[in-house]
Amino acid sequence: MLPATSLCGVRTLPLAAKAASDRPANFASAILRALAAAARSERRKSAKMRNRPILPGAVPLNILVVEDSELDYELLVATLSREGLRPSTTRVEDESGMRDAFAKARVDAVITDHNLPRFDSFASLKVAKSIDADIPVIVLSGEMSEDLAVASLHAGADDFVLKTRMFRIAAALQQSLKAAGARRDARNAVAALAQSEAKLHALTQHLESAKEDERRAIAQEIHDDIGGALTALKFELVRLKRTVGDAGAQPHLDSISQLLESAVVASHRIQHALRPAVLDAGLVAALEWLARGFGERSGIQIDFQTNRDEFEIAPDRAAAVYRVAQEALTNIRKHAHATHVHMQLFALGNEVTLEVQDDGHGFDPASLQVTPGFGVNGMMERARGLGGWSEVSSSPGRGTTVMFSIPPLLGQPAIEREAE
């Protein structure tokens, strides 16, 4: 019987014994000498890497090794040990073993053989990535194939190492761990950004709701207090006209009456600007009233169309659509130099879309990147906060189109547009 032989701390007695029983003694000795020579070669090749820094961290690495050969496993552990790594390793041979290992303890990295009796590296990658998308996975193979290496990397492996170049495994592991850390940091940053954007959308929606509530409250106070006082003054003025007999005072009383009438009209206009009472009659009626008033004040021809006269929509969402229409018409009056405006409201079961189109001068949309554009940005934030979408399309000399679409009811998803 051959004595136990050690290669870099790896006992090879099982292999030697098998070789002695199946082959002549000189053949078994030749195998052992070849293995010893390979180990010495690996030591020489890895000497240059001994001074490389090891990843810091008080918690030891837990490495899951998917390998059916006990000898290859021990050689791997010995190679990592020579390079200064002292990981805690677990060897498994199939999917159930991998899942059990992941369930029992934290796994920092997976090193998997490519060819296994009941498994392969692609299956190992699939299992590992299904549990932890960022976990580093290194494929070990005795097959020198560029196609296999490329396929492994495309499947999600961090590195591909030949068993004949085992000295690379420590550096590959360290680089893979760094890459995995970078991936996790990036993923966390994306998640934090998404959370921040969600908070921003929620805050924007809260501010819009607060503004609408404040407008409603102010409009109600103007109606109740100022409107009531102006109405009382009108009655008192009429009574005063009847009791004052001095003809010279009548022009002054008439002037006061005109001023009061102007104050009443201004009060009504401010109330409608803050919270048009016509919204209580429905969104379609409110937009018709808005369009009619815009045409009368600006002299710009405007037509309004809708596919439905009545539909169910939450009050805050009706107010949002109305405010966007109001903002669009204000911008047209101030900047567009348009002669005609077309406004359309299209209502479906789970989407309400407003479109305001003018034939004005238009503008370059790129200018919104260098100017504040708070009106446009506010419209887009309002749409996102309500679970919808919005866009502004324009070009110099071709007019501008504003589109705003939201679900009519809370919790109802908007219809996704087809990609253009």
Summary of the structure (lengths in Angstrom):
residues: 420
radius of gyration: 39.0
end to end distance: 77.4
largest distance: 142.7
contacts: 1214
relative contact order: 0.06
helix: 59%
strand: 15%
